């Protein structure tokens, strides 16, 4: 058996079981409960879904050993891209069916969690994946009884996909990111173990942490009425402010890792309220250039903040006060810019590899992205092109 992290007295106050929005087993050392979690939701032959890089690390060997020791017959699937594509889901479904699996254990960051959820969803369906895009009531087309149970183990503190009911998958023919949604895509059990994230490199910790900030910030800024989402989002931003720099500076700081895991889940819960132009700009860039989603969000964040000022100035002044930031909206914007500098986030979009020749295409794609509709200031192709231009020039 692998050696598992054991919580000492310093971390026992960060150990809990939550039931919102699903069953969450939170705390250092909770990975040891992986087999029990699978049995609880009825799995005997789980398919473990992860990304190729994580598949080569000791953590995956540890997880597979835990499942075997728990009497479960598990197999591993890791053929997914950093921005999962439809073919990755199809390949995973084929492995799932051929192996007669009865559930999915999704282990990893956003790409692995999204892919695992999509495989569990699609394995029992007869219609193409794209028939379940998050448009109107398309989710009702699915056979809900055929959706496999999911246990999620996040290894990054960013997307919060472990508590989400959707997956983002790239549609290869159009190079656009599609949101596949169904309420039963929400994992049945989440194992949120800070020790699992302790090996993340500093840059990935920073990029995923900025993703968590983007989710909380855009959810809070959305004008849709959802006071519950607002409350969760503003506390999620506070956790990022206080703990992300510590997590980046010292990857072994399990207290910082724990708070960032919570902030990531909070962002995903809050953005049921809506997202906005940060994500609308980022999704096409990720689809066309295969950039890291959290890093891309971080690059566009201040430009969108400044653009949205007329609609969010008062609200972000309240958030700034809660976060202990002086100067209202201006202070909040300066904090974001300083955090980016501290975390070595590129200031200009061109540093992501974006070519000026693609800006018209990206603007059209961004205008069609479903997150654009949640932006507090209305955006279309001209506004989004203007934002791309400002981000390319570095003019906030």
VENJOBEL-V167297 format. One line per field, one symbol per residue. ss: DSSP state (a for helix, b for strand, c for the rest). burial: 1 if it has 24 or more other C-alpha atoms within 12 Angstrom, else 0. Layout:
ss: ???
burial: ???
This chain:
ss: cccccccccccaaacbbbccccbbbbcccaaaaaaaaaaacccccbbbbccaaaaccaaaaaaaaaaaacccccbbbcccccccbaaaaaaaaaaaaaccccbbbbbbcaaaaaaaaaaaaaccccccaaaabccccaaaaccaaaccbbbbbbccccccaaaccbbbbbbccccbbbbbbcaaacccbbbbcaaaaccccaaaaaaaaaaaaaaaaaaaacccccaaaaaaaaaaaaaaaaaaaaaaaccccaaaaaaaaaaaaaaaaaccccccaaaaaaaaaaaaacccaaaaaaaaaaaaaaacaaaaaaaaaaaaaaaccccaaaaaaaaaaaaaaaccccccaaaacccaaaaaaaaaaaaacaaaaaccccccaaaaaaaaaaaaaccc
burial: 000010100010011000011111111111111111111010111111111001100011011111100101111111111111111111111011100011111111111111111111111110001111110000101100001111111111111111111111111000111111111111111111111111110111111111111111111111100000111111111111111111110011111111111111111111111111111111111111111111111111111111111001101111110010100111011011101100111111110101000011111111111111111110111011111111110001
